[in-house]
Amino acid sequence: MESAVAYESVLNLKATELRLGLPGTDDFDKQKLSSATNNKRPLPASNDECRINDAAHGEPANAPPAKAQIVGWPPVRSYRKNSFQQKKTEAELSGIYVKVSMDGAPYLRKIDLKVYEGYPDLLKALENMFKFTIGEYSEREGYKGSEYAPTYEDKDGDWMLVGDVPWDMFMTSCKRLRIMKGSEARGLGCGV
Amino acid sequence: MRDDQTEMSEDDERPPADPAAETSNKSRSCIDFGEFHSPFPDQVLENVLENVLFFLTSRRDRNALSLVCKSWYRAEAYTRSELFIGNCYAVSPRRATERFRRVRSVVLKGKPRFADFNLMPPNWGAHFLPWVTAMASAYPWLEKVYLKRMSVTDEDLALLARSFPGFKELTLVCCDGFGTSGLAVVASKCRQLRVLDLIEDEVNDDEVDWISYFPETGTCLESLMFDCVECPINFDELEKLVARSPSLKKLRLNRYVSVGQLFSLMMRAPQLTHLGTGSFSPSELVPQGDQEPDYGFAFATCRSLVCLSGFREVIPDYLPAIHPVCANLTSLNFSYANINAEQLKSIICHCHKLQIFWVLDSVCDEGLQAVAATCKELRELRVFPIDAREDGEGPVSEVGLQAISEGCKKLQSILYFCQRMTNAAVIAMSKNCPDLVVFRLCIMGRHRPDHITGEPMDEGFGAIVMNCKKLTRLAISGLLTDTAFSYIGTYGKLVRTLSVAFAGDSDMGLKYVLEGCPRLQKLEIRDSPFGDLALRSGLHHYYNMRFLWMSSCRLSRQGCQEIAQAMPRLVVEVIRDGSEEAANDSVEILYMYRSLEGPREDAPNFVTIL
């Protein structure tokens, strides 16, 4: 299980300014957002909830929320917990559901973009869902090291490479995801 | 929601109950036939025996019987039609299908329960594939499959649908890995299907209209439960399906069915006995001020309803519609209904026959008092938290528990989530409810003491094991010292399932339990200070258990290795949870279980089998 740290360094987010928050905002917003997200919305089974000793995630040490929730405690299944999260927080509108297809896979899936904290999270989930590996991302060359590349269709109908725009922008403009295979993927990766 | 007898006590198996068990107990190296031949095989006697055995359904009796002699062993194997595998890794599909040749019904259980709470990394195992593959050739006349906490794919379901022409009942509980495409295949290919029950599964939305795949000419469906399926359903197709399913008695809808749609389904199926109501709120498409049907009329029409659930997004204004059936209800599940005490009272005051009641703590102690006042026949109560956090509000407390204990003397099973509790209330329950078989109390704040006296909760739980002589399942919480465990070890002689979290002071705690509870089968422990020494104290007993789970305790690799070496028939899994390799020798998760097969071959890379 690769950690968020590995992904963040692979994607070199700082250099490409891919963060939660538009370019120009500082890190403080990101941390506030992610801890607020953690408190408000327990993540589905494939993602970890906020842990007490969270050093592994490589985020700069900041004051943890008033009482960080322990994984799996209290012992209530996520399904039940989530049933009421949606009702309580009126600010949280219904999720952003997009279809995800993968070239060569018989079934497509639907995911809620809102449950992911950022690109590393999303990519990890996609890898788990479809059982494949995404390569290393770089702004110039796209995803290297794998024959797959995650792409999405935006509001204008254009097919873009996942990771090219800031996460927030991606969330609002993504209409559907497609994991492309082979040469098509490479073509998209070069020279965005 | 499970409402039949086996699930009510939440602990339906008796020890030792599967092929692995009795073999391990007797230290046989394998199930071997025919080394010893009677000089005059008495075929007549064996035939008689087979005929008699045909009527014997109890697993435990059958297991005992099979140990008498070879001939009885063979006869029993030949006549067993219901196969129960409590741990899918305890025995291989091949071994099971070779011994039992004429099985019609299979129950398979996979992951341990703590996997439900994200304590087990995903993709750990419990795959249905090897089982369905073996059964496809061994049991062509298979009729029933019940899976719990297994990984089932769409392809597995397709194989099942293709392989068993007489297939009748599929029940999937807490499973994942499949989607609506798999359901579509089952619906279309299993022409004899009577039961399709999906209970608390994670079902992928493949955007397949699975409801439309059932046979068009009519179905034999008796039970269709899909309340856990989190995707929209084609209502027109569902309505047509209900109309052509005259035997349908149990129907549980998901939250995408509005109250208006429910109404029309109920009018088409007045014979229903079990109903999951879906959202129980109006669809957004209904314009304001439009006339709505009289929903009470639908409930009055379904005179046979005894079990009601759903209310996934209930608008309390609609609740009174259920009044006509309240007096006959034996089972009511409000555990998704965010209602307050007043709203509950108006319903519960009619429910005199209620035996099973699940509810949210939004009804507060006051709501529970109303339950206690009316529901004198109550056997099972579950109170779930609407705000499942450690530092939440806590609308229910010892007051509600005390009231229930005084009003519902026939109580057998309780699950109670709260933020504060007292020993006094727990002691009261131990005395007022002598029939308790299952006692699960979850004080959500870790290490929380009796909030009035400030003392640990030892005395309360001690009283439970002391006074409730029939107790087989226990879950403890709150501030607990080793004393609590010594009580359990001393008095909990019938305890089979024990669930421990954030409790105890030292190794002694675990030792008391392992040495004191001879019937212990399933032990799950998290975040408690038990180490290798304690682990060693259970060596005499581990072959009698289905499994032991210990996570975030004080175990070392070395300690677990010693156990693995001492007990060859035990599979000792050390599971790494989280991304980084453990720098030191400590063990994050230990999951061990008896098995006839040795280390499994499908273990993922984060599992090390010692």
Interface residues (C-beta under 8 A of the other chain):
Chain A: M1 E2 S3 A4 V5 A6 A45 S46 D48 E49 A56 A66 K67 Q69 I70 V71 G72 W73 P74 P75 V76 R77 S78 Y79 R80 K81 S83 F84 K87 K88 K99 P106 Y107 L108 R109 K110 N128
Chain B: F114 D116 F117 N118 L119 P121 P122 N123 D154 D176 G179 S181 E200 E202 N204 D205 D206 E207 C228 C231 R312 E313 S335 Y336 N338 F384 P385 I386 D387 A388 R389 E390 D391 F417 C442 M444 R446 A501 R526 D527 G578 S579 E580 F606
